[in-house]
Amino acid sequence: MAKKQKDKDQKPLQEAEPASKKETKTGEDKASDAPAQAGAATVHEPVESGAPGAAHLPVNEQPARVRSPMESQESITAVPAPPKKLSQTQYEEELAKLHIELVKLQEWVKYKGLKVVILFEGRDAAGKGGTINRITECLNPRFARVVALGVPTEREKTQWYFQRYVAHLPAAGEMVFFDRSWYNRAGVEHVMGFCAEDEYREFLRSCPEFERMLVRSGIILIKYWFSVSDEEQEKRFKARMEDPTKRWKLSPMDMESRRRWVEYSKAKDAMFASSDIKQAPWYVVNANNKPRARLNVIKHLLSLIPYEDLTPEKIELPPRQPDGGYVRPPITDQTFVPEAY
């Protein structure tokens, strides 16, 4: 009797729940709502190497399983945005703490001779470059490299597709950050018609095996996908148009990608179905809020690689060598930069 009364008391509260607390979706996810709401959704998932011939099947030929409507809905629903706004002071304080941990991580990577590859993929203007900058600005550039390759040359077009990326893989003690990667073939090259259909299908077959091979060789492979809504992307595009220092970030290709938003969404779904493998899974970043996305990625990255604190003992500055009769040449004999400020 008490339980019925309790349920009766709670029911009006549940019905009166404000719409602001309902889960929100990114623009990429909206295109997938229809099949999830209509009923059970059939989805293709990557098949691990244990299944005979599974690694050589394109995504549209891989065995599929049926998800329940509830499971399908959860798989396409983005994490609700945090209700509390992150102030600039809070952001900078958290970033400073994470930078200290990143330095510790890099020292551990050097000490243990680890090889780390981190891929940053996602929509245009999703914040990939800014996140990479926030990560690498405190690291030793001799052991942390950013790779952002341009359009392949005519010679590179004749090579094995992965060949020009292999040349940038890390040696022991190094971390390499790919600002876009071999997944260009699954995205822009496929959508814009820069590769043939058979080349695209071959990529979907061979990419999972290529990545498994990297992992077996001892490389720590981490893949991030930055998800941003169509409204937020439009806002950032307009901001770049008005900022003289950021106009170079906009190209005709960016404008075309904006026009083909749904085609890119479909390409991303097929890419995930083929390459979201257990040895190198995709980690999706809610990138509608840049500061939060940067902090979340750094914190998550630190959680993926176990490391220890190798901070050296405090160093005492030795005394400077005495002049010993040294006389500095006249300042007029040297060319100085004009002091305009």
Phi, psi and omega per residue, in radians:
M1 nan -0.722 3.130
A2 -1.153 -0.640 3.139
K3 -1.126 -0.748 3.128
K4 -1.085 -0.711 3.134
Q5 -1.123 -0.679 3.131
K6 -1.130 -0.762 3.109
D7 -1.102 -0.668 -3.137
K8 -1.138 -0.633 -3.137
D9 -1.257 -0.552 -3.063
Q10 -1.457 -0.423 -3.045
K11 -1.023 -0.818 3.127
P12 -1.076 -0.571 3.131
L13 -1.168 -0.677 3.124
Q14 -1.183 -0.671 -3.128
E15 -1.233 -0.466 -3.093
A16 -1.590 0.179 -3.113
E17 -1.059 2.226 -3.100
P18 -1.154 2.628 -3.112
A19 -1.133 -0.417 -3.102
S20 -1.135 -0.346 -3.118
K21 -1.592 -0.074 3.124
K22 -1.259 2.684 -3.121
E23 -1.180 2.540 3.120
T24 -1.914 2.799 3.141
K25 -2.148 2.604 3.036
T26 -1.342 2.886 -3.140
G27 -1.065 -0.566 3.141
E28 -1.130 -0.574 -3.034
D29 -1.426 -0.374 -3.054
K30 -1.072 -0.581 -3.097
A31 -1.153 -0.344 -3.093
S32 -1.678 0.017 -3.048
D33 -1.161 -0.683 -2.995
A34 -0.992 -0.944 -3.126
P35 -1.110 -0.548 -3.113
A36 -1.219 -0.639 -3.099
Q37 -1.411 -0.474 -3.082
A38 -1.285 -0.490 -3.121
G39 2.820 -2.727 -3.122
A40 -1.131 2.335 -3.096
A41 -1.819 2.305 3.070
T42 -1.583 2.163 -3.102
V43 -2.258 2.608 3.094
H44 -1.704 2.288 3.139
E45 -2.138 2.646 -3.133
P46 -1.104 2.449 3.118
V47 -1.777 2.251 -3.096
E48 -1.234 2.897 -3.002
S49 -1.135 -0.193 3.138
G50 -1.184 -0.438 3.133
A51 -1.439 2.294 -3.098
P52 -1.032 2.159 3.079
G53 1.256 0.023 -3.060
A54 -1.140 -0.622 -3.085
A55 -1.174 -0.309 -3.086
H56 -1.755 0.111 -3.122
L57 -1.601 2.366 2.996
P58 -1.185 2.907 -3.023
V59 -1.060 -0.600 -3.090
N60 -1.398 -0.032 3.105
E61 -1.966 -0.063 -3.113
Q62 -1.298 2.595 3.111
P63 -1.014 2.432 -3.119
A64 -1.969 2.736 3.027
R65 -2.232 2.773 -3.089
V66 -1.719 2.240 3.070
R67 -1.723 2.619 3.070
S68 -1.236 2.770 3.112
P69 -0.976 -0.676 -3.127
M70 -1.152 -0.759 -3.133
E71 -1.138 -0.707 3.137
S72 -1.128 -0.698 -3.135
Q73 -1.114 -0.726 -3.133
E74 -1.153 -0.585 -3.065
S75 -1.256 -0.324 -3.100
I76 -1.932 0.037 -3.084
T77 -1.636 2.194 -3.131
A78 -1.313 2.769 3.091
V79 -1.193 2.316 -3.139
P80 -1.042 2.485 3.138
A81 -1.137 2.414 3.111
P82 -1.005 2.373 -3.059
P83 -1.244 -0.517 -3.051
K84 -1.583 2.268 -3.128
K85 -1.262 2.416 3.136
L86 -1.583 2.041 -3.129
S87 -1.308 2.816 3.127
Q88 -1.079 -0.658 3.116
T89 -1.117 -0.791 3.109
Q90 -1.070 -0.738 -3.139
Y91 -1.059 -0.832 -3.109
E92 -1.162 -0.640 3.112
E93 -1.150 -0.786 3.130
E94 -1.155 -0.703 3.140
L95 -1.099 -0.685 3.120
A96 -1.085 -0.731 3.109
K97 -1.114 -0.767 -3.123
L98 -1.181 -0.567 3.106
H99 -1.089 -0.691 3.108
I100 -1.070 -0.728 3.131
E101 -1.209 -0.601 3.090
L102 -1.114 -0.679 3.093
V103 -1.110 -0.726 3.098
K104 -1.093 -0.721 3.127
L105 -1.082 -0.787 -3.130
Q106 -1.102 -0.701 3.099
E107 -1.077 -0.659 3.111
W108 -1.193 -0.705 3.101
V109 -1.059 -0.741 3.097
K110 -1.147 -0.775 -3.081
Y111 -1.119 -0.727 -3.086
K112 -1.573 -0.110 -3.130
G113 1.197 0.598 3.134
L114 -1.313 2.748 3.082
K115 -2.154 2.035 -3.009
V116 -2.107 2.260 3.062
V117 -2.155 2.220 -3.141
I118 -2.180 2.126 3.140
L119 -1.735 2.399 3.089
F120 -2.102 1.921 3.134
E121 -2.180 2.914 3.108
G122 2.587 -3.046 3.138
R123 -1.132 2.755 3.000
D124 -1.099 2.440 3.133
A125 1.146 0.436 3.136
A126 -1.484 -0.182 3.105
G127 1.800 0.318 -3.120
K128 -1.141 -0.878 -3.104
G129 -1.093 -0.723 3.133
G130 -1.116 -0.668 3.110
T131 -1.159 -0.741 3.099
I132 -1.048 -0.746 3.134
N133 -1.084 -0.722 3.140
R134 -1.156 -0.539 3.131
I135 -1.321 -0.792 -2.976
T136 -1.499 -0.252 -3.046
E137 -1.125 -0.367 3.136
C138 -1.833 0.023 -3.074
L139 -1.701 2.771 3.083
N140 -1.283 2.014 -3.066
P141 -1.146 -0.259 3.097
R142 -1.235 -0.372 -3.097
F143 -2.149 0.055 3.105
A144 -2.349 1.941 -3.061
R145 -2.035 2.543 3.041
V146 -1.859 2.261 3.135
V147 -2.024 2.053 3.100
A148 -2.336 1.544 -3.045
L149 -1.356 2.552 3.092
G150 -1.542 -2.800 3.128
V151 -1.140 2.361 3.135
P152 -1.091 2.530 3.097
T153 -1.294 2.994 3.115
E154 -1.080 -0.636 3.111
R155 -1.185 -0.747 -3.134
E156 -1.144 -0.498 3.128
K157 -1.147 -0.395 -3.140
T158 -1.571 -0.130 -3.108
Q159 -1.446 2.936 2.916
W160 -0.967 2.381 -2.964
Y161 -0.956 -0.731 -3.066
F162 -1.385 -0.098 -2.972
Q163 -1.064 -0.757 -3.085
R164 -1.269 -0.316 3.059
Y165 -1.475 -0.597 3.133
V166 -1.035 -0.605 -3.117
A167 -1.084 -0.320 -3.099
H168 -1.841 0.120 3.122
L169 -1.171 2.666 -3.013
P170 -1.375 2.683 2.913
A171 -1.615 -3.128 -3.117
A172 -1.051 2.340 3.106
G173 1.494 0.139 -3.071
E174 -1.990 2.671 3.029
M175 -2.147 2.275 -3.125
V176 -2.116 2.244 -3.131
F177 -1.929 1.990 3.131
F178 -1.606 1.981 3.012
D179 -1.509 1.557 -2.875
R180 1.286 2.698 -2.947
S181 -2.620 -2.668 3.122
W182 -1.123 -0.177 3.110
Y183 -1.321 0.040 3.001
N184 -1.003 -0.597 -3.116
R185 -1.160 -0.595 -3.139
A186 -1.398 -0.275 -3.102
G187 -1.926 -1.672 -3.007
V188 -1.084 -0.696 -3.107
E189 -1.145 -0.672 -3.138
H190 -1.272 -0.827 -3.080
V191 -1.173 -0.718 -3.078
M192 -1.529 -0.018 3.095
G193 1.341 0.473 -3.140
F194 -1.483 -0.081 3.065
C195 -2.384 2.737 3.125
A196 -1.311 2.803 -3.115
E197 -1.095 -0.680 3.126
D198 -1.189 -0.549 3.070
E199 -1.177 -0.679 3.103
Y200 -1.130 -0.806 3.137
R201 -1.111 -0.672 3.109
E202 -1.137 -0.623 3.090
F203 -1.097 -0.781 3.140
L204 -1.066 -0.570 3.108
R205 -1.300 -0.836 -2.944
S206 -1.498 -0.431 -3.076
C207 -1.037 -0.824 3.111
P208 -1.031 -0.679 3.125
E209 -1.222 -0.646 3.086
F210 -1.060 -0.768 -3.117
E211 -1.248 -0.632 3.057
R212 -1.092 -0.649 3.117
M213 -1.128 -0.715 3.099
L214 -1.074 -0.771 -3.118
V215 -1.142 -0.730 3.122
R216 -1.113 -0.488 3.139
S217 -1.355 -0.103 3.103
G218 1.867 0.045 3.132
I219 -1.421 2.347 3.015
I220 -1.535 1.927 -3.061
L221 -1.870 2.128 -3.124
I222 -2.190 2.301 -3.059
K223 -2.174 2.183 3.118
Y224 -2.025 2.383 3.012
W225 -2.033 2.111 -3.123
F226 -1.600 1.994 -3.095
S227 -1.773 2.216 -3.128
V228 -2.364 2.540 -3.124
S229 -1.293 2.789 3.127
D230 -1.122 -0.618 3.117
E231 -1.139 -0.745 -3.131
E232 -1.199 -0.662 3.106
Q233 -1.100 -0.742 3.111
E234 -1.067 -0.731 3.109
K235 -1.048 -0.755 -3.127
R236 -1.250 -0.629 3.069
F237 -1.066 -0.774 -3.139
K238 -1.134 -0.656 3.112
A239 -1.127 -0.649 3.109
R240 -1.189 -0.628 3.115
M241 -1.086 -0.574 -3.080
E242 -1.579 -0.216 -3.105
D243 -1.760 1.976 -3.112
P244 -1.041 -0.464 -3.105
T245 -1.464 -0.120 -3.105
K246 -2.124 0.034 -3.112
R247 -1.109 -0.483 -3.135
W248 -1.141 -0.329 3.139
K249 -1.303 -0.262 3.138
L250 -1.722 2.336 3.132
S251 -2.382 2.900 3.067
P252 -0.994 -0.517 3.112
M253 -1.157 -0.635 3.100
D254 -1.133 -0.720 3.137
M255 -1.131 -0.668 3.138
E256 -1.220 -0.624 3.108
S257 -1.140 -0.581 3.084
R258 -1.118 -0.730 -3.123
R259 -1.189 -0.566 -3.096
R260 -1.773 0.706 -3.067
W261 -0.953 -0.831 -3.079
V262 -1.173 -0.673 3.120
E263 -1.087 -0.690 3.090
Y264 -1.165 -0.625 3.103
S265 -1.096 -0.758 3.118
K266 -1.137 -0.698 3.122
A267 -1.127 -0.689 3.112
K268 -1.127 -0.715 3.128
D269 -1.086 -0.751 3.130
A270 -1.162 -0.654 3.119
M271 -1.107 -0.776 3.127
F272 -1.116 -0.747 -3.119
A273 -1.064 -0.563 -3.102
S274 -1.516 -0.652 -2.918
S275 -2.020 0.066 3.099
D276 -1.459 1.321 -3.037
I277 -1.724 2.777 -3.074
K278 -1.184 -0.502 3.122
Q279 -1.269 -0.457 -3.140
A280 -2.619 1.339 -3.097
P281 -1.311 2.804 3.025
W282 -1.487 2.431 3.024
Y283 -2.010 2.040 -3.082
V284 -1.555 2.303 -3.119
V285 -1.897 2.158 3.002
N286 -1.281 1.793 -2.962
A287 -1.847 0.328 3.117
N288 -1.175 -0.444 3.075
N289 -2.032 1.906 -3.022
K290 -1.055 -0.878 -3.128
P291 -1.013 -0.783 3.139
R292 -1.131 -0.711 -3.139
A293 -1.067 -0.738 -3.141
R294 -1.100 -0.818 -3.138
L295 -1.122 -0.729 -3.123
N296 -1.116 -0.717 -3.138
V297 -1.153 -0.795 -3.125
I298 -1.089 -0.789 -3.138
K299 -1.100 -0.713 3.124
H300 -1.165 -0.735 3.111
L301 -1.020 -0.760 3.135
L302 -1.103 -0.512 -3.122
S303 -1.366 -0.308 -3.059
L304 -1.493 -0.406 -3.093
I305 -2.080 1.833 3.109
P306 -1.070 2.340 -3.123
Y307 -2.548 2.836 3.121
E308 -2.090 2.773 -3.122
D309 -1.408 1.952 3.127
L310 -1.900 0.466 3.140
T311 -0.997 2.160 -3.095
P312 -1.230 2.889 3.078
E313 -1.112 2.745 3.131
K314 -1.054 2.428 -3.090
I315 -1.749 2.361 3.063
E316 -1.692 2.274 -3.118
L317 -1.296 2.139 -3.137
P318 -1.279 2.732 3.114
P319 -1.178 2.627 -3.132
R320 -1.288 2.588 3.105
Q321 -1.099 2.382 3.112
P322 -1.132 2.703 -3.076
D323 -1.016 -0.735 3.116
G324 1.078 0.606 3.106
G325 1.479 0.088 -3.141
Y326 -1.207 2.360 3.111
V327 -2.097 2.146 -3.130
R328 -1.273 2.444 3.099
P329 -1.071 2.738 3.142
P330 -1.016 2.447 3.133
I331 -1.073 -0.528 -3.112
T332 -1.146 -0.280 3.126
D333 -1.453 -0.049 -3.097
Q334 -2.028 2.662 3.135
T335 -1.744 2.028 -3.102
F336 -1.783 2.704 3.026
V337 -1.265 2.278 3.127
P338 -1.010 2.383 3.130
E339 -1.547 1.442 -3.125
A340 -1.355 -0.261 -3.109
Y341 -2.181 nan nan
